[in-house]
Amino acid sequence: MNADSFETVVVETDLLILGGGMAACGAAYEASHWAKKHNQRVTLVDKAAMERSGAVAMGLSAINLYLGLKDGRNSVDDYVQYVKNDLMGIARDDLVANIARHVDSSVHLFEKWGLPIWKDEDGRYVNEGRWQIMIHGEAYKNIVSEAAKMALKELGEHGSYYERIFITEPVMVDDRCVGAVGFSVRENKFYLFKAKAVLDTMGGAVHIFRPRSVGEGLGRSWYPPFNSGASAYFTLKAGAEMTCQEVRFVPVRFKDSYGPVGAWFLLFKSKATNAKGEDYMETRAAELENWAPYGTARPTPANLRNYLMLKEIEEGNGPIYMRTDEAIREMVAQIPDEKEARRKMKELESEAWEDFLDMTVSQALNWASHNIMPEETPSEISACEPYFISSHSGASGAWISGPEDLAPDAHFWGYGNMTTVKGLFAAGDASGASSHKFSSGSFTEGRIAAKAAVAFCVDHPDPVHVSGEQVAALKEQVLKPLRIFDAHKDYSNDQEVNPHYIKPKMFMFRLQKIMDEYAGGASVGFRTSGALLEKGLEYLQYMKEDAEKLAAGDLNELMRCWENTHRLWQAESHIRTIRFREETRWPGYYFRTDHPAMKAEWEAFANCRWDPASGEWKMIKREIL
């Protein structure tokens, strides 16, 4: 493919939204409202197509954040405390509270737009757990994305969205973010988007660690396999301060197919047991006291539930089973009428299958192919490889300004959700220290960030200028893998093996091996140490050199090259920050064998920043205010 054949397309706007997931949809919906009032332009750019983009792409069976404030069932303070306990004390109260106080209105919008939410006989939402409500959610993302697209269309010529465009780099002028560049994954087009403000909502990252499922199951991760750390790369390269880059998430999922376990624990009241049938959450309860005060909080933090499970496996008590059979039998046994009991059994069986048909079809296929009937047979569960997803139980992302009325003075710098880089905002998986947003909270945070970003555009009306030389340099950088491949593809008789370049798939495997073995992946029981991290960082530096030789034979491979460059930066920020925090605060997510306990002096944020001018990294410890 000839890099010289690429047309340069320039798009000028006021607010540029990067991403197409739930946060981006929330941003597009809210931004369109305020843009109309202030005569501003809004442009959204998505790597995929909004209907099936982001973590909700396959659907969802529950909305995991709904407070029910009108009913008085919960309070914002309750939710903030829950999040802080689950993250072992490391969370920004102002950011979590800001999302929590607005999230119910977003959920009500979803229902208004046509999302079927389960209701009881009295018309109240059916709760899966304290914060979760059940939905028929196979089309969840379609419904929400349609509303976002309609909002942009209502702006007329001031609203637009571009799909199938992969964003690679921020555009910086005088330390301010004034746009982004990328390329079409369908046409030979290089794009420059110029904007007064940029909102990053490009998702978290998978495939940085070697996955549990290999070979034919390589892409069968729980979190979308196409999320490659674009958010973190974009904010890092812009020079933004980042937070919680050490906080990875290791979810427990049904083995091999990655089906989520939430509905079984919360709705069906199922238990996980070891191979002996023992409930290890009960038999090992005393061990949680070693991690007080968070270990003794209720509910038990997710990482500590992992920790107890991993202890069972270490002692040879695996496999670990989700007792789906016992849970369903116990629910039916409470019904004295035989006919009603049979009807309830059918209903529960249907709900069990729908849970996965709504969001993880591979799990339903796994059950079918292994002759598993959940009402009769338990299923194996296991800890997955680590992910970076701050909208769930992770926390990695940009360090952002909080809301003026809630944030301490040190956590507010003019516009809510703005990073430490002028004009660059973040939401969803792109913003850190505000875990447990999930789908509804990410949509809500997108709304919050978009409103602030439009205000920034109104306050900074001057047009953006980007020099032709800067654009040319960025284009050359983005298309470089095509030129490398074209120059050297005939050197060997196998284009996959060539001393002059490396293909993206091999690059990804090498990165995954380093991260797995040195940064505490699944194959080493999530253990690492200062010495291992130092060695891993050394190998990552070699990989940064090799990244300059990534080669692409077509547009798909060009996208894969840049995905892996993004992964590499997320990986480096993780290793540097996990090395900086000299303690084990999240056993079950990772263990520092040289610092095996929590330390009071590390009840703080571990932040980092890459300096675009010097190319140096700075590690920063910040108080929890």
C-alpha positions as CSV (number, residue, x, y, z in Angstrom):
1,M,0.0,0.0,0.0
2,N,1.4,3.3,-1.1
3,A,1.5,5.9,1.8
4,D,1.8,8.7,-0.8
5,S,-1.7,7.9,-2.0
6,F,-3.3,9.1,1.2
7,E,-5.5,12.2,1.0
8,T,-5.4,14.7,3.8
9,V,-8.8,15.6,5.2
10,V,-9.1,18.6,7.5
11,V,-12.1,18.9,9.8
12,E,-12.7,22.0,11.9
13,T,-14.9,22.0,14.9
14,D,-15.3,23.4,18.4
15,L,-15.7,20.3,20.6
16,L,-14.1,17.1,19.4
17,I,-15.3,13.9,21.1
18,L,-13.0,10.9,20.6
19,G,-14.6,7.5,21.1
20,G,-17.9,5.8,20.5
21,G,-18.7,4.0,23.8
22,M,-21.1,4.9,26.5
23,A,-19.1,7.9,27.7
24,A,-18.9,9.2,24.1
25,C,-22.6,8.8,23.6
26,G,-23.3,10.7,26.9
27,A,-20.9,13.4,25.7
28,A,-22.6,13.7,22.3
29,Y,-26.1,13.9,23.8
30,E,-25.2,16.6,26.4
31,A,-22.8,18.6,24.2
32,S,-25.5,18.9,21.5
33,H,-27.8,20.5,24.0
34,W,-25.3,23.2,25.1
35,A,-23.8,23.6,21.7
36,K,-27.2,24.6,20.3
37,K,-27.6,27.3,22.9
38,H,-24.1,28.7,22.3
39,N,-23.7,28.2,18.5
40,Q,-20.9,25.7,18.9
41,R,-19.9,22.8,16.6
42,V,-19.6,19.2,17.9
43,T,-17.8,16.4,16.1
44,L,-17.5,12.8,17.3
45,V,-14.9,10.4,15.9
46,D,-15.2,6.6,16.5
47,K,-12.8,3.8,15.6
48,A,-15.7,1.5,15.1
49,A,-19.4,2.2,14.7
50,M,-21.4,3.6,17.6
51,E,-24.1,0.9,17.5
52,R,-21.6,-1.7,18.6
53,S,-18.7,0.3,20.0
54,G,-17.1,0.0,23.5
55,A,-17.6,-2.2,26.5
56,V,-21.4,-2.5,26.0
57,A,-20.8,-3.6,22.4
58,M,-22.3,-7.1,22.7
59,G,-25.0,-6.0,25.1
60,L,-25.5,-6.1,28.9
61,S,-27.8,-7.9,31.3
62,A,-27.7,-5.3,34.1
63,I,-27.1,-1.6,34.7
64,N,-24.6,-1.7,37.5
65,L,-24.9,1.8,38.8
66,Y,-28.3,3.1,39.9
67,L,-28.9,4.7,43.2
68,G,-32.7,5.1,43.4
69,L,-32.3,8.5,45.1
70,K,-36.0,9.3,44.6
71,D,-37.0,6.2,46.6
72,G,-34.5,7.0,49.4
73,R,-33.0,3.6,49.0
74,N,-29.4,4.9,48.9
75,S,-27.5,8.1,49.2
76,V,-24.6,9.5,47.3
77,D,-22.4,9.2,50.5
78,D,-23.3,5.5,50.7
79,Y,-22.0,5.0,47.1
80,V,-18.8,7.0,47.7
81,Q,-18.1,4.8,50.8
82,Y,-18.8,1.7,48.8
83,V,-16.4,2.7,46.0
84,K,-13.6,3.7,48.5
85,N,-13.9,0.4,50.3
86,D,-13.8,-1.6,47.1
87,L,-10.7,0.3,45.9
88,M,-9.0,-0.2,49.3
89,G,-9.2,3.5,50.1
90,I,-7.9,4.9,46.8
91,A,-10.6,7.0,45.1
92,R,-11.5,10.7,44.5
93,D,-14.6,11.4,46.6
94,D,-15.5,14.5,44.5
95,L,-15.5,12.6,41.2
96,V,-17.4,9.6,42.4
97,A,-20.0,11.7,44.1
98,N,-20.4,13.9,41.1
99,I,-21.3,10.9,38.9
100,A,-23.5,9.3,41.6
101,R,-25.7,12.3,42.1
102,H,-26.5,12.5,38.4
103,V,-26.6,8.9,37.3
104,D,-30.3,8.1,38.0
105,S,-31.4,10.7,35.4
106,S,-29.3,9.0,32.8
107,V,-30.9,5.6,33.5
108,H,-34.4,7.2,33.2
109,L,-33.3,8.5,29.8
110,F,-32.4,5.0,28.7
111,E,-35.8,3.8,29.7
112,K,-37.4,6.7,27.9
113,W,-35.5,5.8,24.7
114,G,-36.8,2.2,24.8
115,L,-34.4,0.1,27.0
116,P,-36.5,-2.6,28.7
117,I,-35.8,-2.6,32.4
118,W,-37.0,-5.4,34.6
119,K,-39.9,-4.4,36.9
120,D,-41.7,-6.1,39.7
121,E,-45.5,-6.4,40.2
122,D,-45.5,-2.9,41.7
123,G,-43.7,-1.3,38.8
124,R,-40.4,-0.9,40.6
125,Y,-37.0,-1.7,39.1
126,V,-35.8,-5.2,39.9
127,N,-32.5,-5.0,41.7
128,E,-29.7,-7.5,41.1
129,G,-27.7,-6.1,44.0
130,R,-27.8,-2.9,46.0
131,W,-26.6,-0.8,43.1
132,Q,-27.6,-2.9,40.1
133,I,-30.8,-3.2,38.2
134,M,-31.7,-5.9,35.7
135,I,-32.3,-5.1,32.0
136,H,-33.1,-6.9,28.7
137,G,-29.9,-5.4,27.3
138,E,-28.9,-7.1,24.0
139,A,-29.7,-3.9,22.2
140,Y,-28.6,-1.5,25.0
141,K,-25.8,0.1,23.0
142,N,-27.9,0.4,19.9
143,I,-30.6,2.3,21.8
144,V,-28.1,4.7,23.5
145,S,-26.1,5.3,20.3
146,E,-29.2,6.1,18.4
147,A,-30.0,8.9,20.8
148,A,-26.5,10.2,20.6
149,K,-26.6,10.3,16.8
150,M,-30.0,11.9,16.7
151,A,-28.7,14.7,19.1
152,L,-25.8,15.4,16.7
153,K,-28.1,15.4,13.7
154,E,-30.3,18.0,15.4
155,L,-27.4,20.4,15.3
156,G,-27.6,20.4,11.5
157,E,-24.3,21.4,9.9
158,H,-22.9,22.1,13.4
159,G,-23.1,18.4,14.4
160,S,-21.3,15.5,12.8
161,Y,-19.8,12.1,13.5
162,Y,-17.2,10.1,11.8
163,E,-16.9,6.3,12.1
164,R,-14.2,3.8,11.2
165,I,-11.4,6.4,11.9
166,F,-8.6,5.4,14.2
167,I,-7.2,8.3,16.2
168,T,-3.5,8.0,16.8
169,E,-2.0,11.3,18.2
170,P,-3.0,14.5,20.0
171,V,-2.3,17.8,18.2
172,M,-0.6,20.2,20.5
173,V,0.1,23.9,20.1
174,D,1.7,25.9,22.9
175,D,1.0,23.1,25.5
176,R,-2.7,23.1,24.6
177,C,-4.5,20.3,23.0
178,V,-6.1,21.6,19.8
179,G,-7.1,18.4,18.0
180,A,-6.2,14.9,16.9
181,V,-5.0,13.1,13.9
182,G,-5.8,9.6,12.6
183,F,-6.6,7.6,9.6
184,S,-9.6,5.8,8.0
185,V,-9.6,2.0,8.4
186,R,-11.6,1.8,5.2
187,E,-10.1,4.4,2.8
188,N,-6.7,5.9,2.1
189,K,-7.4,9.0,4.1
190,F,-5.4,10.8,6.8
191,Y,-7.5,13.0,9.0
192,L,-6.7,16.2,10.9
193,F,-9.4,17.3,13.4
194,K,-8.9,20.8,14.7
195,A,-10.9,21.8,17.8
196,K,-11.1,24.3,20.6
197,A,-11.5,21.5,23.1
198,V,-11.0,17.7,22.9
199,L,-12.8,15.1,25.0
200,D,-11.0,11.7,25.3
201,T,-13.4,8.8,25.8
202,M,-11.5,6.1,23.9
203,G,-11.8,3.3,26.4
204,G,-9.4,1.2,28.4
205,A,-7.0,-1.6,27.4
206,V,-6.9,-5.4,27.0
207,H,-4.3,-7.7,25.5
208,I,-1.5,-6.0,27.3
209,F,-1.1,-9.1,29.4
210,R,-1.0,-12.6,28.0
211,P,-4.6,-13.9,28.0
212,R,-5.8,-17.0,29.7
213,S,-7.4,-18.1,26.4
214,V,-4.8,-18.6,23.7
215,G,-4.9,-19.9,20.1
216,E,-8.4,-19.9,18.8
217,G,-9.7,-18.2,21.9
218,L,-7.1,-15.3,21.8
219,G,-9.7,-12.6,21.3
220,R,-12.2,-14.0,23.7
221,S,-11.5,-11.6,26.5
222,W,-14.2,-10.3,28.8
223,Y,-13.4,-6.7,28.1
224,P,-13.6,-5.7,24.3
225,P,-10.4,-7.0,22.6
226,F,-10.4,-3.9,20.4
227,N,-9.8,-1.6,23.3
228,S,-6.0,-1.0,23.2
229,G,-5.1,1.8,25.6
230,A,-5.9,4.7,23.2
231,S,-7.2,6.9,26.0
232,A,-4.1,6.5,28.1
233,Y,-1.8,7.0,25.1
234,F,-3.5,10.1,24.1
235,T,-3.4,11.8,27.5
236,L,0.1,10.6,28.2
237,K,1.4,11.9,24.8
238,A,-0.3,15.3,25.5
239,G,1.6,15.6,28.7
240,A,-1.3,15.1,31.1
241,E,-0.8,13.9,34.6
242,M,-2.1,10.3,35.1
243,T,-3.3,8.6,38.2
244,C,-3.7,5.0,39.5
245,Q,-1.8,3.5,36.6
246,E,-0.9,0.6,38.9
247,V,-4.5,-0.3,39.5
248,R,-5.3,-3.1,37.1
249,F,-8.6,-5.1,37.3
250,V,-8.5,-8.9,37.4
251,P,-12.1,-10.1,37.1
252,V,-13.3,-13.5,38.0
253,R,-15.2,-15.0,35.1
254,F,-16.6,-18.3,33.9
255,K,-13.6,-20.2,32.7
256,D,-12.6,-20.0,29.0
257,S,-15.6,-18.0,27.8
258,Y,-15.2,-15.1,30.2
259,G,-18.9,-14.9,31.0
260,P,-19.5,-12.4,33.9
261,V,-20.5,-13.8,37.3
262,G,-22.4,-10.8,38.7
263,A,-25.9,-12.1,38.0
264,W,-25.1,-15.4,39.6
265,F,-23.7,-13.9,42.8
266,L,-26.2,-11.1,43.2
267,L,-29.5,-12.1,41.5
268,F,-29.4,-15.9,41.9
269,K,-27.5,-15.8,45.2
270,S,-25.1,-18.4,44.0
271,K,-21.9,-19.4,45.9
272,A,-18.5,-20.2,44.7
273,T,-16.8,-23.2,46.2
274,N,-13.6,-25.2,45.9
275,A,-13.5,-28.7,44.6
276,K,-14.4,-30.0,48.0
277,G,-17.6,-28.0,48.0
278,E,-16.4,-25.6,50.7
279,D,-17.4,-21.9,50.6
280,Y,-14.0,-20.4,50.8
281,M,-15.5,-16.9,51.6
282,E,-16.6,-18.5,54.9
283,T,-13.7,-20.9,55.6
284,R,-11.1,-18.2,55.0
285,A,-13.0,-15.2,56.4
286,A,-10.5,-14.7,59.2
287,E,-7.8,-13.9,56.6
288,L,-9.6,-10.8,55.6
289,E,-8.7,-9.2,58.9
290,N,-5.1,-8.9,57.7
291,W,-6.4,-6.3,55.2
292,A,-8.5,-4.2,57.7
293,P,-10.2,-1.8,57.6
294,Y,-11.2,-2.7,54.0
295,G,-11.0,-6.5,54.4
296,T,-13.6,-6.3,57.1
297,A,-15.9,-4.0,55.1
298,R,-19.1,-5.2,53.5
299,P,-19.3,-6.1,50.7
300,T,-15.8,-7.6,50.6
301,P,-13.7,-5.8,48.0
302,A,-13.4,-7.5,44.7
303,N,-9.7,-8.0,44.8
304,L,-9.9,-9.7,48.2
305,R,-12.5,-12.1,46.9
306,N,-10.0,-12.9,44.2
307,Y,-7.3,-13.2,46.9
308,L,-9.2,-15.9,48.8
309,M,-9.9,-17.8,45.6
310,L,-6.2,-17.7,44.6
311,K,-5.2,-19.0,48.0
312,E,-7.5,-22.0,47.5
313,I,-5.9,-22.7,44.1
314,E,-2.4,-22.4,45.5
315,E,-3.2,-25.1,48.1
316,G,-4.5,-27.5,45.5
317,N,-8.2,-27.1,46.2
318,G,-9.2,-26.2,42.6
319,P,-11.0,-26.2,40.4
320,I,-13.3,-23.4,41.7
321,Y,-17.0,-23.8,40.8
322,M,-19.9,-21.5,40.6
323,R,-22.7,-23.6,42.1
324,T,-25.4,-22.6,39.6
325,D,-27.2,-25.9,40.3
326,E,-27.5,-25.3,44.0
327,A,-28.6,-21.7,43.6
328,I,-31.5,-22.6,41.3
329,R,-32.6,-25.5,43.4
330,E,-32.7,-23.5,46.5
331,M,-34.7,-20.8,44.9
332,V,-37.2,-23.3,43.6
333,A,-37.3,-25.3,46.9
334,Q,-38.9,-22.2,48.6
335,I,-42.0,-22.6,46.5
336,P,-44.5,-25.2,48.0
337,D,-46.8,-25.5,45.0
338,E,-45.4,-28.1,42.6
339,K,-46.9,-26.5,39.5
340,E,-45.6,-23.1,40.5
341,A,-42.2,-24.6,41.3
342,R,-41.9,-26.1,37.8
343,R,-42.9,-22.7,36.2
344,K,-40.3,-21.0,38.4
345,M,-37.6,-23.5,37.3
346,K,-38.3,-22.7,33.6
347,E,-38.2,-19.0,34.3
348,L,-34.9,-19.2,36.2
349,E,-33.4,-21.5,33.4
350,S,-34.5,-18.9,30.8
351,E,-33.0,-16.0,32.9
352,A,-29.7,-18.0,33.3
353,W,-29.3,-18.3,29.5
354,E,-30.5,-14.8,28.7
355,D,-27.8,-13.4,31.1
356,F,-25.2,-14.5,28.6
357,L,-27.1,-14.3,25.4
358,D,-27.5,-10.6,26.3
359,M,-23.8,-9.9,26.6
360,T,-21.4,-12.9,26.3
361,V,-22.7,-15.3,23.6
362,S,-19.5,-17.4,23.8
363,Q,-20.5,-18.4,27.3
364,A,-23.8,-19.8,26.2
365,L,-22.0,-21.6,23.4
366,N,-19.6,-23.0,25.9
367,W,-22.4,-24.4,28.0
368,A,-24.1,-25.9,25.0
369,S,-21.0,-27.5,23.6
370,H,-20.1,-29.0,27.0
371,N,-23.6,-30.3,27.7
372,I,-23.9,-28.0,30.7
373,M,-27.3,-27.3,32.1
374,P,-26.8,-24.6,34.7
375,E,-29.8,-25.9,36.8
376,E,-28.1,-29.3,37.0
377,T,-24.3,-28.7,36.7
378,P,-21.9,-26.2,38.3
379,S,-19.4,-24.3,36.1
380,E,-15.8,-23.5,36.5
381,I,-14.7,-19.9,37.3
382,S,-11.2,-18.4,37.3
383,A,-9.4,-15.1,37.5
384,C,-8.7,-13.6,34.1
385,E,-5.6,-11.8,32.9
386,P,-5.4,-8.1,34.1
387,Y,-7.2,-5.3,32.3
388,F,-7.1,-1.5,32.5
389,I,-10.7,-0.3,32.9
390,S,-11.4,2.6,35.3
391,S,-15.1,2.4,34.7
392,H,-15.2,-0.9,36.5
393,S,-13.1,-2.1,39.5
394,G,-9.9,-0.6,38.1
395,A,-8.9,3.1,38.5
396,S,-6.3,4.0,35.9
397,G,-6.7,7.2,33.9
398,A,-6.1,10.9,33.7
399,W,-6.0,13.1,36.8
400,I,-8.8,15.5,36.2
401,S,-10.4,18.5,37.7
402,G,-13.4,17.8,40.0
403,P,-16.7,19.8,40.2
404,E,-16.3,23.3,41.7
405,D,-18.9,22.6,44.5
406,L,-17.5,19.3,45.6
407,A,-13.7,19.3,44.9
408,P,-11.1,20.5,47.3
409,D,-9.2,23.5,46.0
410,A,-6.3,21.4,44.9
411,H,-8.6,19.2,42.8
412,F,-10.3,22.0,40.8
413,W,-8.7,24.0,38.0
414,G,-11.4,25.8,36.2
415,Y,-13.4,23.3,34.2
416,G,-14.7,19.9,35.5
417,N,-13.1,16.8,34.0
418,M,-10.4,18.8,32.3
419,T,-7.0,17.1,32.5
420,T,-3.8,19.0,33.6
421,V,-3.4,19.9,29.9
422,K,-5.4,22.9,28.7
423,G,-8.3,22.1,26.5
424,L,-8.1,18.3,27.0
425,F,-11.0,16.6,28.9
426,A,-11.5,13.0,29.9
427,A,-14.4,10.7,30.8
428,G,-15.2,7.0,31.1
429,D,-12.2,4.8,31.1
430,A,-10.0,7.8,30.2
431,S,-10.5,9.5,33.6
432,G,-8.9,7.9,36.7
433,A,-9.6,7.5,40.4
434,S,-13.4,7.3,40.0
435,S,-14.1,3.6,39.7
436,H,-17.5,1.8,39.5
437,K,-19.0,4.1,36.9
438,F,-20.0,1.1,34.7
439,S,-22.2,1.9,31.7
440,S,-24.6,4.3,33.2
441,G,-21.9,6.2,35.1
442,S,-19.7,6.4,32.1
443,F,-22.6,7.9,30.1
444,T,-23.2,10.3,32.9
445,E,-19.6,11.3,33.2
446,G,-19.5,11.9,29.4
447,R,-22.4,14.3,29.9
448,I,-20.6,16.1,32.8
449,A,-17.4,16.4,30.8
450,A,-19.1,17.6,27.6
451,K,-21.0,20.4,29.4
452,A,-17.7,21.7,30.8
453,A,-15.9,21.3,27.5
454,V,-18.5,23.4,25.7
455,A,-18.1,26.1,28.3
456,F,-14.3,26.0,27.6
457,C,-15.1,26.4,23.9
458,V,-17.3,29.4,24.6
459,D,-14.6,31.0,26.8
460,H,-11.9,30.4,24.2
461,P,-13.5,31.5,20.9
462,D,-10.3,32.2,18.9
463,P,-9.8,29.9,15.9
464,V,-7.2,27.2,16.2
465,H,-4.1,27.3,14.0
466,V,-2.0,24.3,13.2
467,S,1.0,24.7,10.9
468,G,1.4,22.8,7.7
469,E,4.8,21.6,8.8
470,Q,3.3,20.1,12.0
471,V,0.5,18.4,10.0
472,A,3.0,16.9,7.5
473,A,5.2,15.6,10.3
474,L,2.2,13.9,12.0
475,K,1.1,12.4,8.7
476,E,4.6,11.0,8.1
477,Q,4.6,9.5,11.6
478,V,1.2,7.9,11.3
479,L,1.8,6.3,7.9
480,K,5.4,5.2,8.7
481,P,4.6,1.5,9.1
482,L,3.3,1.4,5.6
483,R,6.5,2.9,4.2
484,I,8.6,0.4,6.2
485,F,6.7,-2.6,4.9
486,D,6.7,-1.3,1.3
487,A,10.5,-0.7,1.4
488,H,11.4,-4.2,2.8
489,K,8.6,-6.6,2.0
490,D,10.6,-8.3,-0.8
491,Y,13.7,-9.0,1.3
492,S,12.4,-12.3,2.6
493,N,10.2,-15.0,1.1
494,D,7.8,-14.8,4.1
495,Q,6.5,-11.4,4.8
496,E,5.9,-12.3,8.5
497,V,9.6,-12.9,9.1
498,N,11.9,-10.1,8.1
499,P,15.0,-8.6,9.8
500,H,14.0,-5.1,8.8
501,Y,10.7,-4.9,10.6
502,I,8.2,-6.5,13.0
503,K,4.6,-7.2,12.3
504,P,2.0,-6.1,14.9
505,K,0.8,-9.5,16.0
506,M,4.3,-10.6,16.9
507,F,4.9,-7.3,18.6
508,M,1.7,-7.9,20.7
509,F,2.8,-11.4,21.7
510,R,6.2,-10.1,22.8
511,L,4.6,-7.4,24.9
512,Q,2.2,-9.8,26.5
513,K,5.0,-12.2,27.4
514,I,7.0,-9.4,29.1
515,M,4.0,-8.1,31.0
516,D,2.9,-11.6,32.1
517,E,6.2,-12.7,33.4
518,Y,7.6,-9.5,34.9
519,A,4.6,-7.4,35.8
520,G,2.5,-10.0,37.5
521,G,0.3,-11.7,35.0
522,A,-1.9,-14.8,35.4
523,S,0.8,-17.4,34.7
524,V,2.9,-16.2,37.7
525,G,0.0,-15.9,40.0
526,F,-0.1,-12.1,39.7
527,R,3.2,-11.8,41.6
528,T,5.9,-9.3,40.9
529,S,8.7,-7.5,42.7
530,G,11.0,-4.5,42.3
531,A,13.7,-6.6,40.6
532,L,11.2,-8.1,38.2
533,L,9.7,-4.7,37.4
534,E,13.1,-3.3,36.7
535,K,13.9,-6.1,34.3
536,G,10.5,-5.7,32.6
537,L,11.1,-2.0,32.2
538,E,14.4,-2.7,30.6
539,Y,12.7,-5.0,28.0
540,L,10.0,-2.4,27.4
541,Q,12.7,0.1,26.4
542,Y,13.9,-2.4,23.8
543,M,10.3,-2.7,22.6
544,K,10.1,1.1,22.2
545,E,13.1,0.9,19.9
546,D,11.5,-2.0,18.0
547,A,8.2,0.0,17.8
548,E,10.0,2.3,15.3
549,K,10.2,-0.7,13.0
550,L,6.5,-1.8,13.1
551,A,5.3,-2.6,9.6
552,A,1.9,-2.7,8.0
553,G,0.9,-4.2,4.7
554,D,-2.7,-2.7,4.7
555,L,-5.0,-0.5,6.6
556,N,-6.0,-3.2,9.1
557,E,-2.4,-3.9,10.0
558,L,-1.7,-0.1,10.2
559,M,-4.5,0.0,12.8
560,R,-2.9,-3.0,14.6
561,C,0.5,-1.3,14.6
562,W,-0.9,1.8,16.3
563,E,-3.0,-0.3,18.8
564,N,0.2,-2.0,19.9
565,T,2.0,1.3,20.2
566,H,-0.8,2.5,22.5
567,R,-0.6,-0.7,24.5
568,L,3.1,-0.2,25.0
569,W,2.6,3.2,26.6
570,Q,-0.1,1.9,28.9
571,A,2.2,-1.0,29.8
572,E,5.1,1.3,30.6
573,S,3.0,3.7,32.8
574,H,1.8,0.6,34.6
575,I,5.2,-0.9,35.4
576,R,6.6,2.5,36.4
577,T,3.7,3.1,38.8
578,I,3.5,-0.4,40.3
579,R,7.2,0.0,41.0
580,F,6.7,3.4,42.6
581,R,4.0,2.2,45.0
582,E,6.1,0.0,47.4
583,E,3.4,-2.0,49.0
584,T,0.7,-4.6,48.2
585,R,-2.6,-2.8,48.4
586,W,-4.7,-4.9,46.0
587,P,-3.9,-8.6,46.7
588,G,-5.8,-10.6,44.2
589,Y,-5.0,-8.0,41.5
590,Y,-1.3,-8.1,42.1
591,F,1.2,-9.0,44.8
592,R,4.5,-7.2,45.4
593,T,6.5,-10.1,46.9
594,D,9.1,-7.7,48.2
595,H,6.5,-5.5,49.9
596,P,3.7,-8.0,50.8
597,A,1.6,-5.8,53.1
598,M,-0.4,-2.6,52.9
599,K,1.4,0.5,54.3
600,A,-0.3,3.5,56.0
601,E,2.1,5.9,54.2
602,W,0.9,4.6,50.9
603,E,-2.8,5.5,51.4
604,A,-2.3,8.0,48.7
605,F,-2.5,8.4,44.9
606,A,0.5,7.3,42.8
607,N,0.5,9.6,39.8
608,C,2.9,9.9,36.8
609,R,3.5,12.3,33.9
610,W,5.5,11.9,30.8
611,D,7.1,15.2,29.7
612,P,6.7,15.8,26.0
613,A,9.6,18.3,26.0
614,S,12.2,16.1,27.7
615,G,10.8,12.6,27.2
616,E,11.3,11.9,30.9
617,W,8.9,10.4,33.3
618,K,8.0,12.0,36.7
619,M,6.4,10.0,39.5
620,I,4.2,12.0,41.9
621,K,2.6,11.0,45.3
622,R,-0.6,12.9,46.0
623,E,-2.6,13.0,49.2
624,I,-6.2,11.8,49.4
625,L,-8.1,14.9,50.4
